[in-house]
């Protein structure tokens, strides 16, 4: 019954035009921040997914470290774990890359033949291939920034030499004799990314010559939940090995992204709260205008609680219509951007050409519950401040 009266008061033709105008302004003032909240949360979702996809190309689903001896038995033990699809031994370090004319310090990642099954990057190859060895010939796959600095423009005849001091003591007379080196043909060039910038991927045997064969890691690709596979691996391998998922390796970065997302949400929430205050004025003006009808309802047996309920629902109707309109507008804008990419990024060097967005049902539910709670609160304030309790 209270909803019926509230709807009648809202659409009644006897209401003054100024109240209708104010109610319309209140609708718009609620719709805009609600739409903004949906859009902003979707943009952060899109960037979060984009970053996770970028890390997925450079970091394995699971990483096992503290490996002293990369045996075939250990690999087979890992591969027999349910959920493990591929596994590759890796050695990482830093070296000095040199060509005939140029030199550059690089990050070296030594990997076995299964590496590109764990981290497939064929789509990033701009020249050559990802083959790391051809018989006894070692090949290097480098990022485009390394190739540019070293002056390598073709993979056909180019070679590099990697130098490192790891594993040797520097002598006082001839320190060059203590340096380790590996000569490699350039087999492929891949696009640079923030995670792989300044990187050269070489065969595992070449990395062992450079770094002395220590600090091995095992990169693992999963076909099930990485968290579940991690628990099984840790139980199988024991406490001597450290097992981490990609999310655990980059936990700080992911936390910062989530904090930024919800910080923006609360800023938009503050705007919504301020905009919702206009509903108080609208409800108060309706209470004043409908004073005669209130007296009639009291004469018919209604109490002040019933009348307050009418105007609380009045505020909920106003904010509900505005909030629903905002949700629809926000969802439509996000879906259009998600499907057609109308709004583009200013930089042509970015990994995507359009602003990434991703619509999540949890965000829509969160925004819906938020504006309903705010609408109910401001409507209660307006009704309780104008309609006193009657004994």
N, C-alpha and C positions, 0 to 999 in steps of 0.2 A: 504493500500500500504506500509506504514512504517513497519507494522508487517511482510509483505512478505520479504522486504529487510533484516530486522533483522534476520529472520529465515535463509535466504540464507547465510548471513555472518557467522552465528553460525555454520552451518553444511557444509560450503564450504570446498572442498578438497584442495583448493589453499592456505588455511590458514597454517601458519607455525605450526609445531608440538608443539613447546614450548607454543604457545598461546592455543592450544587445551589442553595441560597438565595443564596450569594455570586455564583455564576455568573449567576443571574437579576438580581441587583442590578447586576452589570457590564453586562449587556445593556441595562438601563434607563438606566444612566449614560452609555452610548454613544449610545443612541437619541435621548435628549432634546436634547443639543447638536447632533447631526446634523440633526434636524428644525428646530431653531432656526436653523441656518445656512441651510437651504433657504428658510425663511420670511423671514428678514432680507434675504437677497439678492434675493428676489422683491419685497419691499416697496420696496427701493431701485430695482429695475428699474421698478416701477410709477410711482414718483415721478419718475424720470428721463424716462420716456416722457411723463408728464403735463406736465412742464415743457417738453419739446421741442415738444409739441403746442401749448402756450400761446405759445411763441415763434413757432411756425409761423403763428399768426394775426396777428402784428405785425411779423415780420421776413421778408423775402423769402428764397427759396431761395438766390439770389445777388444781391449788390449791387455795382454798378459805380459808382465815385466818381471825383472829379477831372474832371468833365465841365463844360466851359466853355460849350458851345453845344448845347442839346438839339435836334438837327436830326432831321428825318424820315429822312434817310439813315442816321444812326447807329442809330436804332430798327430800320430795315429790315435793317441789317447784323447786328444782334443777333438779330432774329427769324429770320434765315436760317440761324443756327447750329443744327446738329442738337441736339435735346433742349430747346430753348427754346420754351415754349408761349405765354407772355404777357410783355410788358415795359411798364413805366410809368415816366415821368419824375417825379421827386419833388424838392421843395425843403423843407428843414427849418430851423426857427428858433424863436425865442421872441418872444412878443408879449404885449400887455396887453389883455385882453378886458374889455369894458364893456357893461353894459346901462343902463337908465334909473336903476336903484337900486343896482347892485352892480358891483364890479370884481374882477378876478382875473388873475394871471399864468399863462399857458398855454404849452404846447408846440404849435407850429403845424406841420402837415405839409401842404404844398401838393402836389396830385396831379392828374394828367390823368384822362381818362375811362376809362383801362384799369386804374386802381389796384385796383378791387375785383374785377377778374379775376385779378390777381396775388395779392391778399390778400382772399379772399372772407370777409366777416364778416356775411353776412345773418342767420346764426343768433344773432348778438349784438345785433341791433336790438331795442330795447324800445319805440321810438316813431318814427314817420315812416319814412324810407327812406334809402338810401345815395346818392341822386342828388345830385351836387354842383353841377349847373347846370341851369337851365331856361331855354333861350334865353340872354338876356343877364343873367338873374338869377342871382347867385352864392348858393350855399347852403353851410352849414357842417354837418358831422356831428361831434358832440362826445360825449365820454364822460359817463356819468351823474354822476360826481363834479363835473365842470365845470358841468353843467346845474343841479345842486343848489346849488352855491355861488352861481351867478349868478341863482338864483331862476327858472329856466326850467322850467316844468311842462308845456308844450304846444309842439308844433312848428307850430301853425296860424298864429299871428300873431307869434311871437317873433323878435326880431332882436338881433344883437350887432355891436359895432364893435371891430375889432382895431387896436391902435396899436403902432408900433415906431419906434425911432430908427435902425435899421440903414440905412446908405447915406446918411445926412445928417450934417452938422456942426451941433452945437448952438450957436446964436447966443447972444449975451450979453443981447440985449434981448427977443426974442420966440422962445424955444426951441420953442414950440408949432408955429411955422411950418415947422420942419425935420422934424417927425414925419410918418411915413407912416401912412395908415389905410385900412381896407377895411371897408365895411358889408356884412353878409351876413344873409340869412334863415336861420333854423335849420331845416334839412331833416331831421335825424334825430338820435336819441340812442341810443348803444350802451352795453352793459354795460362797467363799468370793469374793468380788470385791472392787475396790477402793472406790466406793460410799457407799457400805454397810458394810465396814470393822468395826468389833467390834460392831455389832448390834444384838439386841435380839427383836423379834416381839412377843408381848403378847396380850391377849384379852383386849379389851377396858376397861372392868370392873376392871381388875387387874391394868392397868395403872392409872385408877381413884383412886384406893386405894393408889398407890404410890405417885401420884402427886397432889392429892386433887381435880381433875376434873376441870381443867382450861386450857385456851389456846388451844382450839380445832381447828382442821383444817378439811377441807373436800377435799378429793382427788377425782378427777373426771376423768373418761375415756370417750373420745369423739369418735364418728364415723364420724365426719365432721371436717372441719378446726378448730383447737383450737383457732385461732384468732377470727373467727366469733362467736364461742360459747362463748368466753370470753366477747365480747361486749354485747351479749344478757344477759349473767349472771349478768354482772355489772349493766346493766339497770334494770334487774328484782330485784336484791338483794339490790341495793342502795349503797350509799357512805359509809355506816357503815361497809361494808365488803371489804376486799382487795382480788382482783382476779388477779392471775398471771398465765401465761402459763409457760411451762417448759423452753422455750427459754428465757423468761424474767427472770426467776429465775437464769439461768446460762448464762446470756447475756455477762458478762465479759469474761468468758471462751470461748464462741463462737467467740467473737470479736477477742480475741488473736489468735485463730486458723485461722481466716480469714486473719488477718494481717500477720501471718507467711507465709501463702500460697502466698499472693501477694508479700511479701518481696522476697521469693525464685523466684517468677516469674520475678521480676525486676532484680535480679542477673543474671538469665538466659538470660534476654533481653539484659543486658550489654554485655554478651558473644556473643550474636547474632549480636549486633551492631559492635563489634570489628571484628568478623569473616566476616561480610558483607563488611568491608573495602577492602577486597581482590577483590571484584567485581569492585571497582574503577580501580584497576590496570589492570584487564582483559579488561574492556571497553576502557581504554586509549590505550592499546596495539592494540586493534582492530581498533580504530580510526586511529592510526598511520599506521597500515598495509593497511587499505582500503583508504588511501589518494588519490590514483589514481582514484578509483571509485567515490570518493566524487567530484573530478573535473569533471568527466563525468556527474554526476547528476546535478552539477551547470550549465554545458553547455547545458543540456537539459531543464533548466528552474527551477530547484529546488532551494530553498533558504536555508540559514543556519538553519532556524527554522525547516524545513523538515528534514534536515540531523541530527540535534540534536535529533529530535524525533525518528529517526531510532536507534540511539545508546542508548537512554533512554530505548527503548523497548528491545534492546539487553541485557541490564542489568536486566530488568524485566524477560526476558526469562531465563537467567542464574539462577537468584535467585528463580524464580518461579519453575523451574524444581527441584532445590535443596530443596526448601521449601516443595514442594509436596511430594518429596521422604521422607523427614524428617517426614511429617505428617503421611504418610503411615506406615513408620517404627515404629513411636511412637504408633500409633493406634493398629498395629498388636501386638507389645510387651505388651501393656496394656490389650488387649483382651485375649491374651494367659495367662497372669498372672491372669486375672479375672476369667477365666474359669477353668484353670488347676492348679493354685497356684504353679508354678514351683519354684519361689524364696521363701524360707521359712524363718521364724524368728528364731534367734539363741536360744531364750529362750523357753523352753517347758512349762513354767508356764503362758505364755501369753494367752489371751482369744481366739486368732486365731493362726493357725499354719503357715499361709502364709501372706506375705505383702498384706494388703487390698488395692485394687485399684478400682476406679470407673470412667468410661469415661463419660464425659458430652459434649454435643454438643456445649454449650456456650464456653467452654474452647477451643475447636477446632476452632471455629469461631474467638475467640479472638486472638489465635496464628496466624491464617491465615491473619487476618487484620493487625496484627503487622508486620509480615515479609514482606507483600506487601508494607506497608508504608515505612519500612526501605529500601527495594529494590528500590522503586521509588526515595527516597531521595538520595541514593548514586549514582544512575544512573544519576540523574539530575546534581549532583556535577561533575561527570566525564565528561559528555557531555558538560556542560556549561563552564568548565574550559579549554577544548581543542578546542572547535568550537566556535569562536567568532562571534558576530553578524555582518552581512554584510549589509550595507545600499544600 
